[in-house]
């Protein structure tokens, strides 16, 4: 094989390796997320809560130097007893929440499940079923900031999958 061809082949291989490595870091940023959250907990709402029937409550700490204006969460909600989906036809819930969280601020948030809980409300048995829900695979999928930028976790890399009582 000619010497010039070897150098060209080596240059091509290095260029492909650099391109591939660069693409991976763009697709799969595994740095720490710009927030910290407590374990999400399902609760039936009280009179001062943001939701009328019930929701998933957690503390959100904005670790970034930007003001948060929007949060999108993803989660699965199950019945503790049956380990089946809690709401007919709704396995993965995606919920949007407009909120203002300043940089380095901690805020207690409620993701309302009212649109789903109405299915369980007609009987007292449904009410007890609503109190025995658990949250799994909870994660923040998108954060929008006041400066127009956003952070995303499209694949749930930072999900909370503890199946704790919620």
N, C-alpha and C positions, 0 to 999 in steps of 0.2 A: 504494500500500500504506500503511495507517495507521501512524503513528509508533509507537504502542504495540506493534503486531505486529512491527515491525522489532526493537525492543528485546527482545521476548520471544524472537524467533527467534535473535538474537545471544546472548542468555543461554543458550538451549538448545544452540547450537553450542559455546559455551565449556564448558558442563557435560559434553557428550559428549566433547570433546577431552580434558578433564581426566580423566574416567573411563577413556577409552581409554589414555591415557598411564600411568595408575596400574596398569591391568591388565597392560600390557606389562612394567613393571618387576617385577611379581609373578611373571609367567610366565617371564621371561627375564633372570634376574639374571646379568649377565656380569662381575661383580666377580671378583677373583682367588680361586682356590680356597683352602681353609684347610689346604692341604698342598703339599708338593713331593715329587716322586718322581724316581728315576733311571730310565734306560731299562730296561724289563723284559727279562730274559734267561732263556731256557729252559735248564735244566741237568738232567742226570741226577743224581739225589740221591747224596750222600755219606753216610757213617755217622752224622754229627751233624745231618743236615738233618731238617726237620719232615715231609717226605714220603718214602715208601719207594722209589718208582720215579723220580719226577722232578717238576719244577714250574717255575713262573715266579718268578724271584727279582728283587727290587727293593728299594731303600732308600726308606723312607717317612719324611718329616719332617713332624711335626704342628706346623703354624704357628699353630694356634689356642691359646686360653687354657683349653681344656677337655681333659679326658682322653678319648681314643678307646677304645671298648670293642668296636667291630664295624666291619668294612670289607667292602663288597661290590664286586667287580671284574667287569668285562666285557671280553672279548677274543675275537679270532679266532686260531686256531692253524693254520698251514699247513705242508705239506711243502715244504722249500726247493727241492727238485729239480722237483717237478711243479707247484708253486704251487696245489695243490688242498687242500681241507680235510684235515687230518691224521687226524681221527677220523670214522668213518662216521656220518653223520646229525647231526653236532655242528658247526655253523658258528659260532654265537655262544655262547661259554661264559660262564655267570654263576656266579661262585664266591663263597661266603661265608666269612669268616674272623673268628673271635672272637679279639681281641687286646687287650692293654692297652698304650697308648702315651700317656705323660704329655704335658702341654703342653710345647711346644718341644723334644720328644725326637725323635731319629732312630733308626729301628729297621730292620734287614734283615728283610724278610718273604719268605715262600715261599707261593705259592698252589699247593697240591698238584694235580697232574693225574693222580694215581694211578687215579681212577675211569675215566679215558679211556685211560691208557697200557696197561692190562691187555690191551687189544685188540691191541697190537703186540708183546707179550712172547713168544709161543711159539717164534719162530725167531730165529736170529742176524741174519737179514736185517731182521727187525722191530726188533731192538735198534739196528742201524745207522740204520734209518729214524727211530727215536725220537731219535737224537742229531742229526738234521738237520731239526729243527723250527724254525719262526720264529713270532714273535708279532706281530700287527698289530692296530691299533685297540684298544689297551689303555687302559682308563680306570677310575677309581674312580667307581662309580655311586652309592654311598651310604656315609655315615659316621655311626655312632651314637655319641653321647657319654654319659658317665656321668651327666650331669644330665638325661637323657631327651630332649634335643634331637637333631636330625639335620640333615645337609647332604646334598643330592642333586644329581647331574648326570644326569638322566634321558635326555638326548639325546646324551651323549658329547661335549659341547662341549670338554672338556679332554683329548680322546683323544690317544694317542701312536700315530701312523700311519706310522711310519718303515720298517716291514718290515725291521727290523734282525735280524740273526741272534739267535736266542733259544734 
